[in-house]
Amino acid sequence: MRHTGTQELETKRLLLRRLLPEDAGQMYQNWASDPEVTRWLRWEPHKNELETVGLLAAWATLYPNPDYYQWAIVEKSSGQVFGSISIFNALLGDPAQKALWPQLDCADGVWEAGYCLGRAWWNKGFATEALRAVADYWFTQTDAPFLTCCHAKANPASGRVMEKAGFVYHHDSVDHKFDGTPVECKSYLLTRAHYQRKDLF
């Protein structure tokens, strides 16, 4: 599979770029410390800004890898960094993922998009805008045959974002937080053939 890494993307309202160490303050304040944001994610809210600094430092070492995809979501009008969106190989963390996609060729992994936004930016279409941009990048800049998404069943709003970005519900699953807590989820799929239907976007 051909990878292209985290390149800068731009939409009407958003700039998607690499997260930088100097983003720690806004990341901590705008979403990483908010339990209402992280309740749907694998990780717990950050206890202090130093925790955010440490995470960004770790991510910085991964950006040179061509198969590492992690963007800051920046509101162009205000300059605020208010969320992140990534594409990661879910098969590496959970080999059982392969059995959940029996009709797909998973030789190169099960690549999944994930995102989180600060509460002040919810319900404004930003998540859909960012996900569409990342999906467009994925299918135009790599040769991947598909992209997946997953959301907690208790968070149906995220499912609506995925559907608006062209993803189609595929199956129910159980994901796990980093502490092992199980979370009932719904998984979605966007194939290259479906993406290429121009009426999606």
CORSULGI-V102028 format. One record per residue. N is the residue number from 1. RES is the residue in three letters. PHI is phi in radians with two decimals (* if undefined). Layout:
n,res,phi
N,RES,PHI
N,RES,PHI
//
This chain:
n,res,phi
1,MET,*
2,ARG,-1.51
3,HIS,-1.97
4,THR,-2.24
5,GLY,1.24
6,THR,-1.50
7,GLN,-1.82
8,GLU,-1.20
9,LEU,-2.19
10,GLU,-2.43
11,THR,-2.14
12,LYS,-1.00
13,ARG,-1.98
14,LEU,-2.19
15,LEU,-2.04
16,LEU,-1.90
17,ARG,-2.54
18,ARG,-1.11
19,LEU,-1.34
20,LEU,-2.00
21,PRO,-0.94
22,GLU,-1.29
23,ASP,-1.45
24,ALA,-0.97
25,GLY,-1.07
26,GLN,-1.23
27,MET,-1.09
28,TYR,-1.10
29,GLN,-1.25
30,ASN,-1.45
31,TRP,-2.69
32,ALA,-1.21
33,SER,-1.67
34,ASP,-1.65
35,PRO,-1.13
36,GLU,-1.26
37,VAL,-1.42
38,THR,-1.36
39,ARG,-1.05
40,TRP,-1.69
41,LEU,-1.89
42,ARG,-1.33
43,TRP,-1.87
44,GLU,-1.49
45,PRO,-1.06
46,HIS,-1.19
47,LYS,-1.41
48,ASN,-2.78
49,GLU,-1.17
50,LEU,-1.09
51,GLU,-1.12
52,THR,-1.16
53,VAL,-1.01
54,GLY,-1.11
55,LEU,-1.15
56,LEU,-1.13
57,ALA,-1.13
58,ALA,-1.16
59,TRP,-1.12
60,ALA,-1.03
61,THR,-1.28
62,LEU,-1.62
63,TYR,-1.02
64,PRO,-1.13
65,ASN,-1.28
66,PRO,-1.17
67,ASP,-1.81
68,TYR,-1.93
69,TYR,-2.25
70,GLN,-2.62
71,TRP,-1.99
72,ALA,-1.38
73,ILE,-1.80
74,VAL,-2.01
75,GLU,-1.39
76,LYS,-1.10
77,SER,-1.19
78,SER,-2.01
79,GLY,1.38
80,GLN,-1.33
81,VAL,-1.53
82,PHE,-2.18
83,GLY,3.14
84,SER,-2.48
85,ILE,-2.51
86,SER,-2.45
87,ILE,-2.25
88,PHE,-2.39
89,ASN,-1.53
90,ALA,-1.14
91,LEU,-1.17
92,LEU,-1.16
93,GLY,-1.52
94,ASP,-2.61
95,PRO,-1.00
96,ALA,-1.17
97,GLN,-0.98
98,LYS,-1.01
99,ALA,-1.22
100,LEU,-1.42
101,TRP,-2.18
102,PRO,-1.09
103,GLN,-1.58
104,LEU,-1.84
105,ASP,-1.45
106,CYS,-1.75
107,ALA,-1.00
108,ASP,-1.71
109,GLY,1.85
110,VAL,-1.95
111,TRP,-1.52
112,GLU,-2.19
113,ALA,-1.60
114,GLY,-2.45
115,TYR,-2.64
116,CYS,-2.63
117,LEU,-2.28
118,GLY,-1.10
119,ARG,-1.01
120,ALA,-1.13
121,TRP,-1.93
122,TRP,-1.25
123,ASN,1.07
124,LYS,-2.17
125,GLY,1.42
126,PHE,-1.20
127,ALA,-1.10
128,THR,-1.10
129,GLU,-1.09
130,ALA,-1.21
131,LEU,-1.15
132,ARG,-1.08
133,ALA,-1.13
134,VAL,-1.22
135,ALA,-1.11
136,ASP,-1.07
137,TYR,-1.07
138,TRP,-1.05
139,PHE,-1.48
140,THR,-1.70
141,GLN,-1.88
142,THR,-2.12
143,ASP,-1.84
144,ALA,-1.10
145,PRO,-1.45
146,PHE,-2.81
147,LEU,-2.49
148,THR,-2.00
149,CYS,-2.52
150,CYS,-2.59
151,HIS,-2.45
152,ALA,-1.13
153,LYS,-0.99
154,ALA,-1.32
155,ASN,-2.16
156,PRO,-1.11
157,ALA,-1.05
158,SER,-1.19
159,GLY,-1.11
160,ARG,-1.17
161,VAL,-1.05
162,MET,-1.10
163,GLU,-1.13
164,LYS,-1.16
165,ALA,-1.56
166,GLY,1.78
167,PHE,-1.30
168,VAL,-2.11
169,TYR,-0.98
170,HIS,-2.11
171,HIS,-2.86
172,ASP,-1.48
173,SER,-2.65
174,VAL,-2.14
175,ASP,-1.76
176,HIS,-2.38
177,LYS,-1.20
178,PHE,-1.10
179,ASP,-1.56
180,GLY,1.67
181,THR,-1.12
182,PRO,-1.31
183,VAL,-2.33
184,GLU,-1.24
185,CYS,-2.30
186,LYS,-2.12
187,SER,-1.89
188,TYR,-2.18
189,LEU,-2.35
190,LEU,-2.26
191,THR,-1.54
192,ARG,-1.05
193,ALA,-1.08
194,HIS,-1.22
195,TYR,-1.05
196,GLN,-1.25
197,ARG,-1.28
198,LYS,-1.13
199,ASP,-1.23
200,LEU,-1.16
201,PHE,-2.09
//
